[in-house]
Amino acid sequence: MIFTADPYRVLDHVSLQLTYYTK
């Protein structure tokens, strides 16, 4: 996982991953 200086981008990425895993 690439860590960026933008926390919102990181949160969005995590949210997408969670959505895929919980589908």
Distance bins in CASP14 RR format, pairs under 12 A and 6 or more apart:
PFRMAT RR
TARGET T0000
AUTHOR 0000-0000-0000
RMODE 2
METHOD distances of the structure
MODEL  1
1 9 0 0 0 0 0 1 0 0 0 0 0
1 10 0 0 0 0 1 0 0 0 0 0 0
1 13 1 0 0 1 0 0 0 0 0 0 0
1 14 0 0 0 0 1 0 0 0 0 0 0
1 16 0 0 0 0 0 1 0 0 0 0 0
1 17 0 0 0 0 1 0 0 0 0 0 0
2 9 0 0 0 0 1 0 0 0 0 0 0
2 10 0 0 0 0 1 0 0 0 0 0 0
2 13 0 0 0 0 1 0 0 0 0 0 0
2 14 0 0 0 0 0 1 0 0 0 0 0
3 9 0 0 0 0 1 0 0 0 0 0 0
3 10 1 0 0 1 0 0 0 0 0 0 0
3 11 0 0 0 0 0 1 0 0 0 0 0
3 13 0 0 0 0 1 0 0 0 0 0 0
3 14 0 0 0 0 0 1 0 0 0 0 0
4 10 1 0 0 1 0 0 0 0 0 0 0
4 11 0 0 0 0 0 1 0 0 0 0 0
4 12 0 0 0 0 0 1 0 0 0 0 0
4 13 0 0 0 0 1 0 0 0 0 0 0
4 14 0 0 0 0 0 1 0 0 0 0 0
6 12 0 0 0 0 1 0 0 0 0 0 0
6 13 0 0 0 0 1 0 0 0 0 0 0
7 13 0 0 0 0 0 1 0 0 0 0 0
7 14 0 0 0 0 0 1 0 0 0 0 0
8 14 0 0 0 0 0 1 0 0 0 0 0
8 15 0 0 0 0 0 1 0 0 0 0 0
9 15 0 0 0 0 0 1 0 0 0 0 0
9 16 0 0 0 0 0 1 0 0 0 0 0
10 16 0 0 0 0 0 1 0 0 0 0 0
10 17 0 0 0 0 0 1 0 0 0 0 0
11 17 0 0 0 0 0 1 0 0 0 0 0
11 18 0 0 0 0 0 1 0 0 0 0 0
12 18 0 0 0 0 0 1 0 0 0 0 0
12 19 0 0 0 0 0 1 0 0 0 0 0
13 19 0 0 0 0 0 1 0 0 0 0 0
13 20 0 0 0 0 0 1 0 0 0 0 0
14 20 0 0 0 0 0 1 0 0 0 0 0
14 21 0 0 0 0 0 1 0 0 0 0 0
15 21 0 0 0 0 0 1 0 0 0 0 0
15 22 0 0 0 0 0 1 0 0 0 0 0
16 22 0 0 0 0 0 1 0 0 0 0 0
16 23 0 0 0 0 0 1 0 0 0 0 0
17 23 0 0 0 0 0 1 0 0 0 0 0
END
